[in-house]
Amino acid sequence: MARHTTYVVRAFAGAMIVALCGCSDFVKKTDYDAALTELRGNDQKQQQEIDSIKQEMQQKFAQYDSQITAMQGRISVNTIAHFDTNQSTIRDDDKKQLDDFAKIIKDHHSNAVITAEGFADPSGSAAHNRRLAQKRADAVRDYLIQTGGLNAEQVRAVGYGEVKNRQVVKGAHGDEGQPNRRVTLVTDFTGST
């Protein structure tokens, strides 16, 4: 009997807590529907912006060896810059593509946040490759700001080193590892233009 009484008291207390919390946080259905409609509209607007920049980049970068991928809320342009072994200097061959990228962002998507992701092949120590990948990402970030005219607050850089799950050619280094020595640009959208 005592066990039954304890159960009933706990159930009653739980029901009261739920009822009291529910009263204090009550939202009118019309307010809820309006907020939901606004969120859906924002999502749709952001998706349209992503689709627009993806299409524009695919047209512009068809001449380059770049893969453009749309992910949730972002666009990734893979292999935008390659580097020679143990170097972080942007090659002249890659500058035109970086110029084109900066122009698209500056002219049409000034609200975008760009992350330059640097990578290295597996030659050298892991610590050395992380530093080298960061230098590569920094070089691309600096180029986009200084030459491309992007705002410094909108471009960031991160170096991943020789992360195995992000290598283009697994374990390759030397001449075969050049696809792994790269910077990828990821574009995130923060709001409407």
C-alpha positions as CSV (number, residue, x, y, z in Angstrom):
1,M,0.0,0.0,0.0
2,A,2.8,2.4,0.9
3,R,4.4,1.7,-2.5
4,H,1.1,2.5,-4.3
5,T,0.7,5.8,-2.4
6,T,4.3,6.8,-3.2
7,Y,3.6,6.0,-6.9
8,V,0.4,8.1,-6.9
9,V,2.1,11.0,-5.1
10,R,5.0,11.0,-7.6
11,A,2.6,10.8,-10.6
12,F,0.5,13.6,-9.2
13,A,3.6,15.8,-8.6
14,G,4.9,15.0,-12.1
15,A,1.6,15.9,-13.6
16,M,1.5,19.2,-11.7
17,I,5.0,20.1,-12.8
18,V,4.1,19.4,-16.4
19,A,0.9,21.4,-16.1
20,L,2.6,24.4,-14.5
21,C,5.5,24.5,-17.0
22,G,3.1,24.1,-19.9
23,C,1.1,27.2,-18.7
24,S,4.1,29.4,-18.3
25,D,5.4,28.6,-21.8
26,F,2.2,28.5,-23.7
27,V,2.5,29.8,-27.3
28,K,-0.6,30.7,-29.4
29,K,-1.0,28.5,-32.5
30,T,-1.0,31.6,-34.7
31,D,2.3,32.8,-33.2
32,Y,3.8,29.3,-33.6
33,D,2.6,29.1,-37.2
34,A,4.0,32.5,-38.1
35,A,7.4,31.7,-36.6
36,L,7.5,28.4,-38.4
37,T,6.5,30.1,-41.7
38,E,9.3,32.7,-41.2
39,L,11.9,29.9,-40.5
40,R,10.8,28.0,-43.6
41,G,11.1,31.2,-45.7
42,N,14.6,31.8,-44.3
43,D,15.6,28.2,-45.1
44,Q,14.2,28.5,-48.6
45,K,16.0,31.8,-49.2
46,Q,19.3,30.4,-48.0
47,Q,18.9,27.3,-50.2
48,Q,18.2,29.6,-53.2
49,E,21.4,31.5,-52.5
50,I,23.3,28.2,-52.2
51,D,21.9,27.0,-55.5
52,S,22.7,30.3,-57.1
53,I,26.3,30.4,-56.1
54,K,26.8,26.7,-56.9
55,Q,25.5,27.2,-60.4
56,E,27.6,30.4,-60.9
57,M,30.7,28.6,-59.6
58,Q,30.1,25.5,-61.8
59,Q,29.8,27.7,-64.8
60,K,32.9,29.8,-63.9
61,F,35.0,26.9,-62.7
62,A,34.2,24.4,-65.5
63,Q,37.6,25.4,-67.0
64,Y,39.4,24.4,-63.8
65,D,39.9,21.0,-62.2
66,S,37.6,21.8,-59.3
67,Q,34.8,19.9,-57.8
68,I,31.9,21.9,-56.3
69,T,29.8,20.3,-53.7
70,A,26.7,21.8,-52.0
71,M,26.3,20.7,-48.4
72,Q,23.8,21.8,-45.7
73,G,24.1,25.6,-45.6
74,R,27.5,25.7,-47.4
75,I,29.3,25.2,-50.7
76,S,32.8,23.5,-51.0
77,V,35.1,24.2,-53.9
78,N,37.7,21.4,-53.8
79,T,41.2,21.7,-55.1
80,I,41.2,25.4,-55.7
81,A,45.0,25.7,-55.1
82,H,47.8,23.1,-55.3
83,F,51.3,23.4,-53.8
84,D,54.7,22.0,-54.5
85,T,56.3,19.7,-51.9
86,N,57.1,21.5,-48.7
87,Q,55.9,24.9,-50.1
88,S,53.2,27.3,-49.1
89,T,53.5,29.7,-52.0
90,I,50.5,30.0,-54.3
91,R,51.4,28.9,-57.8
92,D,50.7,31.4,-60.7
93,D,48.5,28.7,-62.3
94,D,46.1,28.9,-59.3
95,K,45.8,32.7,-59.0
96,K,43.2,33.1,-61.8
97,Q,40.9,30.6,-60.1
98,L,41.3,32.4,-56.8
99,D,40.6,35.8,-58.5
100,D,37.4,34.4,-60.1
101,F,36.3,33.0,-56.8
102,A,36.9,36.3,-55.0
103,K,35.0,38.2,-57.7
104,I,31.9,36.0,-57.4
105,I,31.9,36.3,-53.6
106,K,32.5,40.0,-53.6
107,D,30.1,40.9,-56.4
108,H,27.2,38.6,-55.4
109,H,27.6,37.0,-52.0
110,S,29.2,39.6,-49.7
111,N,27.5,37.9,-46.6
112,A,29.3,34.7,-47.2
113,V,32.0,33.4,-44.8
114,I,34.9,31.6,-46.4
115,T,37.1,29.0,-44.8
116,A,40.4,28.1,-46.5
117,E,41.1,24.5,-45.5
118,G,44.8,23.6,-46.0
119,F,46.1,20.1,-46.5
120,A,49.4,18.3,-46.9
121,D,50.6,15.0,-48.2
122,P,51.9,12.4,-45.7
123,S,55.6,13.1,-46.2
124,G,57.2,14.7,-43.1
125,S,56.0,14.5,-39.5
126,A,52.4,15.0,-38.6
127,A,53.3,18.2,-36.7
128,H,55.2,19.6,-39.6
129,N,52.4,18.8,-42.0
130,R,49.8,20.6,-39.8
131,R,52.0,23.7,-39.7
132,L,52.6,23.5,-43.5
133,A,48.9,23.0,-44.2
134,Q,48.1,26.1,-42.0
135,K,50.7,28.2,-43.9
136,R,49.0,27.1,-47.2
137,A,45.5,28.0,-45.8
138,D,46.9,31.4,-44.5
139,A,48.5,32.1,-48.0
140,V,45.2,31.6,-49.7
141,R,43.3,33.6,-47.1
142,D,45.7,36.4,-47.4
143,Y,45.5,36.3,-51.2
144,L,41.7,36.5,-51.1
145,I,41.9,39.5,-48.8
146,Q,44.8,41.4,-50.3
147,T,44.4,40.7,-54.0
148,G,40.8,39.5,-54.2
149,G,39.5,42.4,-52.1
150,L,37.4,40.3,-49.7
151,N,36.8,41.6,-46.2
152,A,39.3,40.2,-43.6
153,E,36.4,39.3,-41.2
154,Q,34.8,37.1,-43.8
155,V,37.8,34.9,-44.6
156,R,39.4,32.4,-42.1
157,A,42.0,29.7,-42.5
158,V,42.5,26.3,-40.9
159,G,45.2,23.7,-41.5
160,Y,44.4,20.0,-41.3
161,G,47.7,18.6,-42.3
162,E,47.7,15.0,-43.7
163,V,44.3,13.9,-42.3
164,K,43.8,10.5,-43.9
165,N,40.1,10.7,-44.5
166,R,40.5,14.0,-46.5
167,Q,43.4,12.8,-48.7
168,V,42.5,12.8,-52.4
169,V,45.1,10.1,-53.2
170,K,45.5,8.0,-50.0
171,G,49.0,7.9,-48.8
172,A,50.5,9.5,-51.9
173,H,53.4,11.9,-51.7
174,G,56.1,13.3,-54.0
175,D,54.8,13.9,-57.5
176,E,51.8,11.6,-57.0
177,G,50.9,13.4,-53.8
178,Q,50.2,16.8,-55.4
179,P,46.4,16.3,-55.2
180,N,46.8,16.1,-51.4
181,R,48.8,19.3,-51.2
182,R,45.9,21.7,-51.6
183,V,43.6,24.3,-50.2
184,T,39.9,23.8,-50.4
185,L,37.5,26.7,-50.0
186,V,34.2,26.2,-48.0
187,T,31.6,28.9,-48.3
188,D,29.1,29.4,-45.5
189,F,26.1,31.7,-45.7
190,T,25.2,33.9,-42.7
191,G,22.1,35.6,-44.0
192,S,20.6,37.3,-47.0
193,T,22.5,39.5,-49.4
